[in-house]
């Protein structure tokens, strides 16, 4: 990632990267330094969606300490979701990312494949590559993790690790090297702890999981980009308990399940939705165990949800 900048008439024309966003302000990386930047309201209004961590921007200096945002450059990839308060508005989680790592945990909180399915779809639609990181492997009674086999069969990289024992941290470090990555997942899975294990200099705040509910507390309140060196950047995102899908259509949902593709060629109807049509080859292969029943169930749930939201 090039942090260099070129100046014309006092304006920075290239190289600034958004590392944090707050109300009417953002923080930028520029030439190895962090800079405070004002976000004019007119820019926020005309942006396709709100300013995101990872955005590349053009800005100009106001004085020695503060800059003003001029424009947001075109995004290469995005990770987004519907605004929880207004589902008709897209909210960006991160931009210009190479890899979205869905962090899950063995226990406290338990592994939730349904959330994985949602993150995979959002990652695919945004143009980035997916990966799965299984934290707290030291708590596992069965290391085979059958819940993750469907994703392994899809060729999605899976790394198991433990921030307590440091198992798998080197493998994760190799996976992210030279990339801009986003860590996403349920509250309490240990995203901030993983970042601390990757780079002890960060010393990010962490919190224990609620003993009765098995859910985590939010120690990351807003997305933040960290420079781990060697052209490796990681965006720590707030933990979530639910994740809606932005602008999903029946066709895009079917495309998000690549294991259906070959079977769909043998369905009776070319436009088969794999829901209620007769002679659906996808459903036949699910019954024979050739397509994961769990993945098909995920497809059914998401198709129903998509229909209700239209």
Buried (B, 14 or more C-beta within 10 A) or exposed (E): BEBEBEEEEEBBBBBBBBBBBEEEBBBBBBEEEEBEBBBEEEBBEEBEBBBBBBBBBBBBBEEEEEBBBBEBBEBBBBBBBBBEEEEEEBBBBBBBBBBBBBBBBBEBBEBBBEBBBBBBBBBBBBBBBBBBBBBBBBEBEEEEBEBBEBBEEBEBBBBBBBBBEEEBBEEBBEBBEEBBBBBBBBBBBBBBBBBBBBBEEBEBEBBEBBEEEEBBEEBBEEBBBBBBEEEBBBBBBBBBEEBBBBEBEBEBBBBBBEBBEEBBEEBEEEEBBBBEBEEBBBBBBBEEEEBBEBBBBBBEEBBEBBEEEE
